[in-house]
Amino acid sequence: MSTSIVKIPFSNSVVLKVQGVDNRLIGIVAPDTSGTGGKRTEVFAYDCDGFAGQANASVDLTFTLNAVGGNPILAMIASNFAGPGAANFSITTDKQSETQYQISLPGSYTSEQQAFQFVKQ
């Protein structure tokens, strides 16, 4: 488990693709401020029962990131209920650079958050 924020440069576009989720995945975009008054926006939510639900979803984050401005942060929060679980997703910038990510949840009733900061070029 890592607490560091992954910095992702982009110029024109950012697309989040979610392949599989077991059991829940939430995506929240927040401004890069630590003070009060910053607003967060939920940009993705998927919840399933059973084994490794196939979300197969794609979300264009470009408008939201530009509206937030600065260097906004995407927090991907995965949660699991009974048994082990995982979330698989990718982030594609400028329609060319796709990077795969996985959150593994080895035990029952666990969660993990990964954070990504988008740096406008």
Order of alpha helices (4+ residues) and beta strands (2+ residues): beta-beta-beta-beta-beta-alpha-beta-beta-beta-beta
